[in-house]
Amino acid sequence: MEDKFGLGVDIGGSHITTAIVNLNRHRILEHTRFRESVNSKGTANAITEDWLKAIRKSLSLAPVAVTRIGIAMPGPFDYENGVSLIKGNDKYESLYGINIKQVLSDHLSVPLSRICFSNDAGCFLKGELFSNPDDNCRRAIGITLGTGLGTARFKNEYAEDANLWCRPFLDSIAEEYISTRWFLNRFYQLTGKKTTGVKSLAALYDTDASVPVIFNEFAENLGRFLSEFIKEEDPEVIVLGGNIARASRFFLTNLEARLQKENLSVPIRIASLGEDAPVLGAVI
């Protein structure tokens, strides 16, 4: 059987990443990957022109004509019809109400049926799960730990944004306790000092006694949040991504122990694909 190829696209708040994907092997063709800056506050025409420039670069290097184009897009968005509903987010507001699918179809001469939009959080999870085409996972949850808290669920071959960042949690909402912001605030509360991010905080792990305490508290917070998510979704695996996950060696053991207290022993996988995950997940 001949290999088939698709175009994967990830739309970020200030960039677009595109690449040709081997659909049989679930692999990105490295020489076809492009990442371009986008002014998300620009006009609709300027934004779509930036997108089209990157898309055309990748398409020009496809070994054969692509069978479909998959696009990972932040919400709110009408994914089925390809219409932007983004408003009040200080990004891509000029696209509100525009049928992006039709615009791309017209400019690329690609049938509407071959262009598919999906939620970016869901694409991240799907991409991580299916970077191995032999992986037959049926249910999974994904957590993106960074500036904010991203959540996704995968079930019956469909991935979507779980949108749990604003779930009531302790004295506020989940994102207030499970994000970079929490780390920085907690470090300041305990030491009166400021730091720039979780990476710089982790570098102090062996020299500042407050840092292990902070990571232990984070493991407790994340474990408490995850326990409810696990009970709701019954996943076969959990995928942790985002910048905070890169410091997982400082909290993963305690996180697993916290879950074990509730007899929850779901395998935890640290995301490994970076920005390739949503590109892959958008089109496979």
HUZIRA-V849469 format. One record per helix or strand. SS is the DSSP state (H for helix, E for strand). FROM is the first residue (numbers start at 1). TO is the last residue. If there is no record, write none. Layout:
BEGIN
ss = <SS/SS>
from = <FROM/FROM>
to = <TO/TO>
END
This chain:
BEGIN
ss = <E/E/E/H/E/H/E/E/E/H/E/H/H/E/H/E/E/E/E/E/H/H/H/H/E/H/H/E/H>
from = <5/15/27/30/34/44/68/77/83/93/99/100/112/115/120/139/149/158/168/172/174/180/198/209/237/243/252/267/276>
to = <11/22/28/32/37/59/73/78/84/95/99/108/114/119/129/145/155/161/169/173/177/191/202/233/241/250/260/270/283>
END
